[in-house]
């Protein structure tokens, strides 16, 4: 009963706060005319995470059953921005699909604050030209202006509507785009986080992602997950998508007490919090301390055991163990303390237990596991020579 009341209050507060967001007008317009989006065959949209504030989700897919955004809009400074997680939503093939074209038209019109007559298109996204032309084919005098060089970007009007892939820019150009939006510019950017991660050779979303450098302060981060279609084979657009656990701000409120959450809500909160650990910049002071606080509480207040396993409802504890594992996997040569769960499995020897030193020969021509007959104590380094 307490949890139900808490969720009801949070949802009501979220709905009130949402009234002030500029992008809610876009979500309402889109939902009036669009029910589903498609990317055609062969395209795998990436994932974005929303921290809250002005960021509003627009369209959704699924990640392991969890509803996850594939498009979002935000207002920041004097400007506006829209992110979509694959340019294939607006490919020449999808330019023939009415709902995709309407979605694009509404996004670009919202960015402009009116029906635009000029769209500036990064030449590296030439594949989107047909969809943009189709979206505004009835607008007299409408034109698309191609840009690609740094000089062309620098000469854009202050309130220009620019379609560009931020991740295709260098870091210096990304800094320019961030200032451009802050001062009143309007940007629509496709972003495929998992693709950037592969092409860049595994660079960090936290320190080297151009998209996150520009859009992170506006409340939208790209991450490395692939988002699958919803049931029916499409991505969904619906009007009432301030789902609990969808944004960082909301998720921290829901998980602060440490109480178990319903399975679906717990999974969504864990997806959001786990994603934040992948994308937040190292100098973040708003969310990282709260993540670490939740994780510490989870490790200290819950010990998984057969009689009370670490299920999806235990968000704090799962986050704690996830971060603990991430840390030691990132630096395996560092001496780490034993996990609190080691006392349950594989267990910890009693103090004063006898230690032995043995030499063991291992036949490496035999695959898979080899038993040594010895017990490696959790939290103590193991050396193999």
Secondary structure, DSSP 8 states (H G I E B T S, - for coil): -HHHHHHHHHHHHHHHHHTT-THHHHHHHHHHH-SEE---SS----EEEE-STT-EEEEEEEETTEEEEEEEEEEETTEEEEEES-GGGGSTTGGG-HHHHHHHHHHHHHHHTS--SEEEEEGGGGGGHHHHHHHTTTSTT-EEEEE-SHHHHHTS-TT-EEE--GGGS-HHHHHHHHHHHHTT-EEEEE--HHHHHHHTTS--TTTT-HHHHHHGGGTEEEES---B--TTSSEE--S----TTSBHHHHHHHHTT-----HHHHHHHHHHHHHHHHHS-TT--SSHHHHHHHHHHHHHH---BTTB---TT-HHHHHHHHHHHHHHHHTTTS-----GGGGTTT----TT-----------TTS-S----S----TTS-----
